[in-house]
C-alpha cells in the first residue's frame, strides 16, 4: 500500500474512527476500489466495537467516501 492515500485520508474532515475504517478498507481494495471485508474483520483490524464500525461506515457513506452495494 502506498502511503500517499493514507496521508490524504488523514487530512480529511472525517472523525478518527471514520479515518481508521477508511484506511482499513483501503488495504482490502482491489484495483477497481472494491472490497468486501466483514464487520468482524474491520473490528479486529481497527480494535473497534461493532457499533463503532457500523457508525463509521455510515459516516463514510454520508460523506461520499464509500458506497455499499448490497447485491
Secondary structure in CASP SS format (residue, H / E / C, confidence):
PFRMAT SS
TARGET T0000
AUTHOR 0000-0000-0000
METHOD secondary structure of the structure
MODEL  1
X C 1.00
X C 1.00
X H 1.00
X H 1.00
X H 1.00
X H 1.00
X H 1.00
X H 1.00
X H 1.00
X H 1.00
X C 1.00
X C 1.00
X C 1.00
X C 1.00
X C 1.00
X H 1.00
X H 1.00
X H 1.00
X H 1.00
X H 1.00
X H 1.00
X H 1.00
X H 1.00
X H 1.00
X H 1.00
X H 1.00
X H 1.00
X H 1.00
X C 1.00
X C 1.00
X C 1.00
X C 1.00
X C 1.00
X C 1.00
X C 1.00
X C 1.00
X C 1.00
X C 1.00
X H 1.00
X H 1.00
X H 1.00
X H 1.00
X H 1.00
X H 1.00
X H 1.00
X H 1.00
X C 1.00
X C 1.00
X C 1.00
X H 1.00
X H 1.00
X H 1.00
X H 1.00
X H 1.00
X H 1.00
X H 1.00
X H 1.00
X H 1.00
X H 1.00
X H 1.00
X H 1.00
X H 1.00
X C 1.00
X C 1.00
X C 1.00
X C 1.00
X C 1.00
X C 1.00
X C 1.00
X C 1.00
X C 1.00
END
